[in-house]
């Protein structure tokens, strides 16, 4: 059996009601029916095990999107029945307060026929006290009434708490497989402290003995409901997915795609805030150099590739730098980034291409090789120098950078425009630039009790130490080139990778520290 839903004109399928050996037969029919009736094939609320089975049948012909707002919350039944343990302390306190205040409350099972009007009047009272009746609220009331109307053919239990002969809370639940009960409806007067834990505790004490778990269904993407359900300490989540046909295409971003790409960026890079995101999109983003994967008109994955000049063995090398690689986190693991990366690399294959490699192994399969390292030095400086001369002349940034890079045979060329943006970039990311007369500069921020120096440009080794005396006695973490050696504990990290492999590669002759 298959089931097609229609919600306000949006058609979608439920998982087919069949055994595994008939999955392909059922889904092939569903896809064919969708095509014949001119709507997009989509299965909604598919569970993880079903997705796993379907992937083995259809491989990459379908697209699977995790929908967190549909995930079910699973709880330990014993924990919520006994209210024992540290995790239940707050809930236990509320329950005890309820018992002290309403010691004469009555719990009893409700009869769907005889108590129908009681439940309805209770719902109408609660909903009428709200400022407005949303569509979801009215649908819920209607749904509860329909559920009660079909009690003769549906196996569920209802329990309620009465205070002063008025129904103030009720639960509707039924059995699932795997020792689980599912709570379909849980309603209580929010003005009565402890009523929610009380109704659940009473219900569990009266019904479904031997069942170990409680499924309290999804949060529908409502932040307050999500917060509430998380506070009840779920022991696992049942992940839900939407399944589509894989109708994707790769294209250069359009001007009107900017806001959608920006939303994708904010979703993928949680460590960036509105200020840093705006810096990128106001100063660096260019739709002509950005490529996207779209499913119809929805952007699933994006990356930008920008020109970058490298000085390599005293020759300027026209190169490109890949940045902003992001894929909708609910669609990861399906090869979207791989398809997009291969497409972009094929378009620019005649050029050296660089990228920052936080996980180098990912990019080796695309033909990238480690091209640049940095060393990370952590220590507490104690250098004795005369007073430092701090400068606010930002034109010195380029001057000192040009002097510094003469010691390398491979480095990024930075022009005045670069440093104009560099200053804005540091402001956007909450980093400070310190310029020291005749010594160099460094970029840093404070994290807890540590000083993090993300770039240090020095005129010589003595200048390096002299500048660090600014932080004498503090714990300092420095990202710097491999040439400097001050006898402190250090480790090397991969900073950049390239699609070009250089047989004359020497770590300490190269420097690149590209922070956009």
C-alpha positions, -999 to 999 in steps of 0.1 A, spaced: 0 0 0 12 35 -8 -2 68 5 -1 102 -13 -6 133 8 -18 167 -4 -12 197 18 -24 229 2 -14 217 -32 20 202 -21 19 165 -29 42 141 -11 44 104 -4 46 85 29 70 56 31 55 26 13 37 1 36 55 -30 25 83 -54 32 119 -46 20 117 -69 -10 89 -47 -25 106 -13 -18 118 -9 -54 85 -20 -69 66 5 -47 90 35 -52 93 29 -90 55 32 -91 55 63 -70 81 80 -92 62 70 -123 29 83 -109 45 116 -99 58 120 -135 25 112 -150 6 136 -128 31 164 -131 44 169 -95 78 164 -80 84 130 -64 91 133 -27 88 110 3 85 128 36 93 117 71 114 87 60 132 70 89 170 63 88 168 25 84 145 30 54 169 55 38 197 31 43 178 3 25 168 27 -3 203 39 -9 215 3 -15 188 0 -42 190 34 -60 226 44 -52 230 81 -63 197 83 -83 179 98 -53 187 127 -29 182 124 9 177 155 30 177 153 68 148 173 82 156 180 119 122 196 126 106 161 119 130 141 142 113 122 170 126 125 206 131 92 224 131 91 263 138 65 290 104 55 303 117 46 338 133 80 343 101 99 336 79 75 356 101 75 387 115 111 383 146 98 401 182 109 394 200 142 390 187 148 355 151 148 368 158 170 398 141 201 384 112 181 370 109 163 404 108 196 422 79 208 400 61 175 406 65 177 444 52 213 443 22 201 425 15 173 450 18 197 479 -6 222 464 -31 199 448 -31 168 471 -67 161 463 -63 158 425 -78 128 408 -63 108 379 -85 85 358 -87 70 324 -109 90 299 -135 74 278 -134 87 242 -172 87 239 -184 97 274 -156 123 279 -156 137 244 -173 169 254 -151 173 284 -119 171 264 -134 195 237 -145 221 262 -111 219 279 -92 225 246 -115 253 237 -109 270 270 -71 267 267 -70 279 231 -94 308 238 -71 322 264 -43 326 238 -39 359 220 -47 343 187 -56 309 172 -29 299 147 -37 274 119 -16 247 136 -36 251 169 -70 248 152 -57 218 132 -45 202 164 -78 206 181 -96 192 150 -71 163 149 -76 154 185 -114 153 180 -110 132 149 -87 108 169 -113 104 196 -140 98 171 -122 68 157 -115 51 191 -133 19 180 -107 11 153 -76 28 168 -58 12 198 -48 41 221 -52 50 258 -63 83 274 -56 95 309 -65 127 326 -60 147 358 -90 165 374 -87 193 399 -119 204 416 -138 183 391 -123 201 361 -101 184 336 -67 202 337 -44 177 318 -46 147 295 -24 124 275 -32 102 245 -7 75 236 -4 41 219 20 12 215 48 12 189 72 -16 181 106 -20 199 93 -16 234 82 20 228 51 39 234 42 70 214 26 101 230 4 117 204 -11 144 225 0 158 259 -20 188 271 -20 205 305 -29 238 321 3 258 319 -7 279 349 -5 249 372 31 242 383 42 206 380 11 195 361 30 182 330 53 159 350 24 148 371 2 137 342 30 118 325 40 101 357 4 90 364 -2 79 329 30 57 328 21 42 362 -13 31 348 -5 20 313 19 1 291 39 -17 318 69 -35 303 76 -8 277 110 8 280 109 39 258 87 70 251 85 86 217 74 122 221 74 130 184 89 160 167 94 197 176 81 210 142 110 235 141 95 256 170 123 269 191 104 269 224 91 233 218 126 222 209 141 238 240 114 221 261 119 186 246 157 188 249 153 198 286 136 165 292 169 146 283 162 125 253 184 94 251 183 93 212 167 109 182 148 92 154 161 111 123 137 118 95 145 125 58 129 138 26 137 117 -5 138 134 -39 149 124 -74 184 136 -79 176 164 -104 207 185 -98 227 208 -120 259 228 -117 260 264 -128 277 297 -122 259 317 -95 234 343 -106 232 378 -92 199 369 -75 215 338 -58 235 360 -34 211 359 -4 205 322 -7 243 315 -8 247 338 22 221 318 41 239 286 32 272 301 44 257 311 77 243 276 81 276 259 74 300 281 92 286 284 127 318 301 141 311 332 119 287 359 130 268 385 111 297 410 110 322 385 96 297 372 71 289 406 58 326 414 54 329 384 31 298 391 10 304 429 8 341 427 -1 351 393 -15 320 376 -29 316 377 -67 289 357 -83 309 354 -115 335 334 -96 311 314 -76 296 280 -87 266 263 -72 248 230 -73 210 234 -75 181 211 -70 156 229 -92 162 264 -78 173 254 -43 211 259 -38 226 228 -21 263 235 -24 285 265 -33 322 275 -37 341 305 -49 374 305 -68 393 338 -69 424 349 -87 456 350 -66 491 360 -78 520 339 -64 557 348 -66 573 315 -75 611 313 -81 611 351 -89 583 347 -114 547 359 -110 524 329 -113 487 335 -121 469 312 -97 434 307 -81 423 302 -46 393 282 -36 373 294 -6 337 293 8 332 256 1 299 248 17 272 222 14 238 221 31 247 201 63 214 181 59 226 169 25 262 160 33 277 126 25 261 123 -9 289 135 -31 276 170 -38 309 187 -29 328 161 -49 308 169 -80 311 206 -76 349 204 -69 355 182 -99 335 206 -121 354 237 -110 388 220 -112 381 209 -148 372 245 -157 405 259 -142 428 229 -148 454 249 -167 461 271 -136 477 264 -102 449 262 -77 452 265 -39 430 259 -10 432 259 28 432 223 40 417 218 75 413 181 67 440 174 40 430 138 33 397 150 19 414 169 -9 441 144 -19 415 124 -39 410 155 -60 447 156 -69 458 182 -43 492 180 -27 505 197 5 521 229 -7 527 250 25 531 244 61 531 267 91 545 260 125 526 266 157 548 278 187 533 279 222 553 294 250 555 322 275 579 349 263 604 365 287 625 388 264 644 418 277 642 447 253 639 484 255 605 501 250 586 491 219 577 519 194 541 512 183 530 528 150 495 534 136 508 539 100 490 511 82 510 517 50 538 500 68 519 467 66 528 463 29 563 477 34 571 452 61 554 423 42 575 429 11 607 430 31 597 398 50 588 378 19 622 383 2 635 354 23 611 330 5 610 318 -31 573 311 -29 547 334 -14 514 353 -20 518 387 -36 498 413 -15 490 447 -30 476 478 -14 440 467 -20 448 435 -2 459 453 29 429 477 28 407 446 30 430 430 55 424 458 80 386 455 75 389 417 78 407 419 112 380 443 125 352 420 113 368 390 131 376 408 163 414 407 157 439 434 165 468 446 143 499 458 162 526 476 141 560 481 156 584 507 141 613 490 123 603 455 135 572 443 118 536 436 128 514 409 141 477 401 142 463 387 174 432 381 196 427 369 231 410 336 238 404 329 275 439 333 290 458 327 257 471 352 232 466 338 197 488 354 170 474 344 136 501 362 116 535 376 125 556 395 99 591 403 112 622 419 96 646 395 113 648 370 142 657 397 167 626 417 156 605 386 161 616 383 197 614 420 203 578 422 192 568 392 213 582 410 244 549 429 242 533 398 257 560 389 282 547 366 309 515 356 290 508 323 273 512 329 235 502 307 206 519 318 173 512 307 137 544 314 117 567 302 90 592 273 93 623 294 91 621 310 126 637 289 154 636 303 189 641 270 207 605 266 219 581 237 216 564 237 182 544 216 158 539 218 120 505 221 105 493 219 69 483 254 58 477 252 20 473 225 -7 477 229 -44 468 209 -75 504 214 -87 532 192 -73 566 209 -71 596 186 -73 618 214 -58 594 217 -28 611 229 3 590 237 33 611 265 48 614 283 15 576 289 12 552 310 31 515 314 27 490 324 54 457 331 36 430 342 60 403 358 38 
